[in-house]
């Protein structure tokens, strides 16, 4: 019964469909329209896959938006989480240093001194006085009416500095003052002396020789008398017109006198460069305080707040509901488990506190929508009074019960406190490591002094350096602050190799490739079906045309017979 009913229904549908293309005259059948309708019916099977691809593409786009916002949040967290690897020190805002200068005795500090400090430089205070700036030696030639006229001089002279190399300069009769200057400058990198032509007036020019570096003295040789002819040296071989003598920079740091050939001094205190630009009088000095860069720390906190709020805004958009109570049409990741996990991890990180210090201590709080906001007055007060609180709240912290153990790299899963039992041989090389009595969690590196966490354990990612010469038990205490936790949460989400968002996007893209394969298969089959129909209906049309020819012939015969009778 069921089979008969289905067949009957199908036959009726086909008949109805065909009727739209048929008429009493079979020659008027719309064969192309009929074929196209049957072709489109075959393609309809691909619509489901097209819809799935479109849905997945919307999700992929949303995941990518999330990943971009999380990357920005990760960058903001990275600046605040503190580093254990020295190669990453440039990203640690707490290692940034600023030189704060104060003039003493009426001197304007910025007029005599500038100081730059590298990241991680030891903080401290220094008193600076400057009695003399380094200068370059300058000497002048005699006056010439033209800078471009040939001087009719021929010969060779040597030029250089007393502590450097000398070069030979060849002069020909057709060379002008400018030509000689150019010849000297071509060798400046070797000689350490440069030349310029000074226009004193419309009819007076001088050749000026200057040491490239301050604190250097020009040395010349003039066997052919070229320099004497130019008026640079006198009959005794000395400089005829010294415009400026060479001298060393002389300054003091905390009462210690220092002499340098340059006004840019970077070899006195590690990490500091002093730029001497003026001198101090008696009873004048400049106090230089090297401290954390409070402006950068504040900017990093504000950037973190902004980055979190940008992600929070996106997360809320994916939780919007429609007027009927279901998910909004734009909330393509509504209820998504991957995003929910990330949101929970970020929210958990923001509740972190250490020694009763939470983010409210520095002026951070949530509004009614769980956006972060900050009280600028409170934040400024903390920066000026105790900036260590900010680092304590945001950063990773590490303490070891032994000064012999330091951390090089850190992981994410080890407990906050654990004890390393380290054994060494007579040469101080590590022979074994256990954690609270359990072995197999760390291996010893090839140096004999490194301890590396085993992959797949809670200590994966950790590397310690042990410099002790005796076996000992070392207790490690660590804490992951707000920025450290958020950095790790975002890394787990957007890591290029194994991030949760990376994986789900890759899975959706793989599914879309499979769906596209299905669409391509359906399309190919439909094209083949269409080609077959076209050929079959062309054959039918030919048969009909042939039949109509026969019919017309028979009708003509009948008409002829009837006419004869």
BELTA-V625935 format. One record per pair of residues at least 12 apart in sequence whose C-alpha atoms are under 8 Angstrom apart, sorted by the first residue. I is the first residue (numbers start at 0). J is the second residue. Records with the same first field share a line. If there is no record, write none. Layout:
# BELTA-V625935
I: J ; J
This chain:
# BELTA-V625935
17: 33
20: 32 ; 33
30: 536
34: 529 ; 532 ; 533
35: 529
37: 529
38: 525 ; 526 ; 528 ; 529
41: 521 ; 525
42: 521 ; 522 ; 525
44: 521
45: 517 ; 518 ; 521 ; 522
48: 514 ; 515 ; 517 ; 518
49: 514 ; 515 ; 518
51: 511 ; 514
52: 511 ; 514 ; 515
55: 507 ; 508 ; 511
57: 331
58: 331 ; 332
59: 504 ; 507 ; 508
61: 331 ; 332
62: 500 ; 504
65: 310 ; 313
66: 492 ; 493 ; 500
68: 306 ; 309 ; 310
69: 310 ; 489 ; 493
70: 489 ; 493
71: 306
72: 303 ; 306 ; 307 ; 310 ; 486 ; 489
73: 485 ; 486 ; 489 ; 490
74: 486
75: 299 ; 302 ; 303 ; 306
76: 303 ; 482 ; 483 ; 485 ; 486
77: 90 ; 91 ; 482 ; 483 ; 486
78: 90 ; 91 ; 92 ; 93 ; 299
79: 91 ; 92 ; 93 ; 299 ; 300 ; 390 ; 393 ; 394 ; 482 ; 483
80: 390 ; 393 ; 394 ; 395 ; 480 ; 481 ; 482 ; 483 ; 486
81: 93 ; 390 ; 394 ; 395 ; 483
82: 395
83: 406 ; 407 ; 408 ; 409
84: 407 ; 408
88: 118 ; 119
89: 118
92: 292 ; 295 ; 296 ; 299
93: 291 ; 292 ; 296 ; 390
94: 118 ; 119 ; 120 ; 291
95: 117 ; 118 ; 119 ; 291 ; 292 ; 295
96: 116 ; 117 ; 118 ; 119 ; 120 ; 122 ; 289 ; 290 ; 291 ; 292
97: 115 ; 116 ; 289 ; 290 ; 291 ; 292
98: 114 ; 115 ; 116 ; 287 ; 288 ; 289 ; 290
99: 287 ; 288 ; 289 ; 290
100: 285 ; 286 ; 287 ; 288
101: 285 ; 286 ; 287
102: 283 ; 284 ; 285 ; 286
103: 283 ; 284 ; 285 ; 286
104: 282 ; 283 ; 284
105: 283
106: 279 ; 283 ; 284 ; 285
108: 285
110: 276 ; 277
111: 129 ; 275 ; 276 ; 277 ; 278 ; 279
112: 273 ; 274 ; 275 ; 276 ; 277 ; 285
113: 273 ; 274 ; 275 ; 276
114: 271 ; 272 ; 273 ; 274
115: 271 ; 272 ; 273
116: 270 ; 271 ; 272 ; 289
117: 270 ; 271
118: 270
119: 270
120: 269 ; 270 ; 271
121: 289
122: 288 ; 289 ; 290 ; 291
123: 288 ; 289 ; 290
124: 286 ; 287 ; 288 ; 289
125: 252 ; 253 ; 286 ; 287 ; 288
126: 251 ; 252 ; 253 ; 254 ; 284 ; 285 ; 286 ; 287
127: 250 ; 251 ; 252 ; 253 ; 254 ; 284 ; 285 ; 286 ; 287
128: 250 ; 251 ; 252 ; 278 ; 279 ; 283 ; 284 ; 285
129: 249 ; 250 ; 251 ; 275 ; 277 ; 278 ; 279 ; 284
130: 248 ; 249 ; 250 ; 278 ; 279 ; 280
131: 247 ; 248 ; 249 ; 250 ; 277 ; 278
132: 246 ; 247 ; 248 ; 249 ; 262 ; 275 ; 276 ; 277 ; 278
133: 213 ; 214 ; 245 ; 246 ; 247 ; 248 ; 249 ; 259 ; 260 ; 261 ; 262
134: 213 ; 214 ; 243 ; 244 ; 245 ; 246 ; 247 ; 248 ; 261
135: 209 ; 210 ; 211 ; 212 ; 213 ; 214 ; 215 ; 216 ; 243 ; 244 ; 245 ; 246
136: 209 ; 210 ; 213 ; 214 ; 215 ; 216 ; 217 ; 241 ; 242 ; 243 ; 244 ; 245 ; 246
137: 207 ; 208 ; 209 ; 210 ; 241 ; 242 ; 243 ; 244 ; 245
138: 207 ; 208 ; 209 ; 231 ; 238 ; 239 ; 240 ; 241 ; 242 ; 243
139: 205 ; 206 ; 207 ; 208 ; 230 ; 231 ; 239 ; 240 ; 241 ; 242
140: 205 ; 206 ; 207 ; 229 ; 230 ; 231 ; 232 ; 239 ; 240
141: 205 ; 206 ; 229 ; 230 ; 231
142: 203 ; 204 ; 205
143: 202 ; 203 ; 204 ; 205
144: 202 ; 203 ; 204
145: 176 ; 202 ; 203 ; 204
146: 175 ; 176 ; 177 ; 196 ; 204
147: 175 ; 176 ; 177 ; 178
148: 174 ; 175 ; 176
149: 172 ; 173 ; 174 ; 175 ; 176
150: 172 ; 173 ; 174 ; 175 ; 176
151: 171 ; 172 ; 173 ; 174
152: 170 ; 171 ; 172 ; 173 ; 174 ; 225
153: 169 ; 170 ; 171 ; 172 ; 225
154: 169 ; 170 ; 171 ; 223 ; 224 ; 225
155: 167 ; 168 ; 169 ; 170 ; 221 ; 222 ; 223 ; 225
156: 168 ; 169 ; 219 ; 220 ; 221 ; 222 ; 223 ; 224 ; 225 ; 226
157: 219 ; 220 ; 221
158: 190 ; 192 ; 217 ; 218 ; 219 ; 220
159: 189 ; 190 ; 191 ; 192 ; 217 ; 218 ; 219
160: 190 ; 191 ; 192 ; 210 ; 215 ; 216 ; 217 ; 218
161: 215 ; 216 ; 217 ; 218
162: 215 ; 216
163: 190 ; 191
164: 189 ; 190 ; 191
165: 189 ; 190 ; 218
166: 186 ; 189 ; 190
168: 182 ; 183
176: 196 ; 206
177: 195 ; 196
180: 193 ; 194 ; 195 ; 196 ; 206
181: 194
187: 211
191: 210 ; 211 ; 212
192: 208 ; 209 ; 210 ; 211 ; 217
193: 208 ; 209 ; 210 ; 211
194: 206 ; 207 ; 208 ; 209
195: 207 ; 208
212: 261
213: 245 ; 246 ; 247 ; 260 ; 261 ; 262
214: 245 ; 246 ; 247 ; 248 ; 259 ; 260 ; 261
215: 245 ; 246 ; 260
216: 245
221: 236
246: 260
247: 259 ; 260 ; 261
248: 260 ; 261 ; 262
262: 274 ; 275 ; 276
263: 275
293: 382 ; 383 ; 386
297: 378 ; 379 ; 382
304: 371 ; 372 ; 373
307: 370 ; 371
308: 370 ; 371
311: 369 ; 370
314: 342
316: 329 ; 330
317: 329 ; 330 ; 331 ; 332 ; 333
318: 330 ; 332 ; 333 ; 334
319: 333
337: 499 ; 500
341: 488 ; 489 ; 492
344: 485 ; 488
345: 484 ; 485 ; 488
348: 480 ; 481 ; 482 ; 484 ; 485
349: 481
350: 481
351: 392 ; 480 ; 481
352: 392 ; 480
353: 391 ; 392
356: 388 ; 392
357: 392
358: 392
361: 377 ; 378 ; 381 ; 388 ; 389
362: 374 ; 375 ; 376 ; 377 ; 378
391: 480
392: 480 ; 481
393: 479 ; 480 ; 481 ; 482 ; 483
394: 479 ; 480 ; 481 ; 482 ; 483
395: 477 ; 478 ; 479 ; 480 ; 483
396: 477 ; 478 ; 479 ; 480
397: 475 ; 476 ; 477 ; 478
398: 475 ; 476 ; 477
399: 473 ; 474 ; 475 ; 476
400: 473 ; 474 ; 475
401: 473 ; 474
403: 464 ; 465 ; 466 ; 467
404: 463 ; 464 ; 465 ; 466 ; 467 ; 473
405: 463 ; 464 ; 465
406: 461 ; 462 ; 463 ; 464
407: 461 ; 462 ; 463 ; 464
408: 460 ; 461 ; 462 ; 463
409: 460 ; 461 ; 462
410: 458 ; 459 ; 460 ; 461
411: 457 ; 458 ; 459 ; 460 ; 487
412: 457 ; 458 ; 459
413: 457 ; 458
414: 457 ; 477
415: 475 ; 476 ; 477 ; 478
416: 474 ; 475 ; 476 ; 477
417: 434 ; 435 ; 474 ; 475 ; 476
418: 434 ; 435 ; 472 ; 473 ; 474 ; 475
419: 432 ; 433 ; 434 ; 435 ; 472 ; 473 ; 474 ; 475
420: 432 ; 433 ; 434 ; 435 ; 436 ; 470 ; 471 ; 472 ; 473
421: 433 ; 470 ; 471 ; 472 ; 473
422: 469 ; 470 ; 471
423: 468 ; 469 ; 470
424: 469
425: 468
426: 468
427: 466 ; 467 ; 468 ; 469
428: 447 ; 448 ; 468
429: 443 ; 447 ; 448 ; 449
430: 443 ; 447
431: 443
432: 450
439: 453
440: 452 ; 453 ; 456 ; 458
441: 453 ; 458
448: 464 ; 465 ; 466
449: 462 ; 463 ; 464 ; 465
450: 462 ; 463 ; 464 ; 465
451: 463
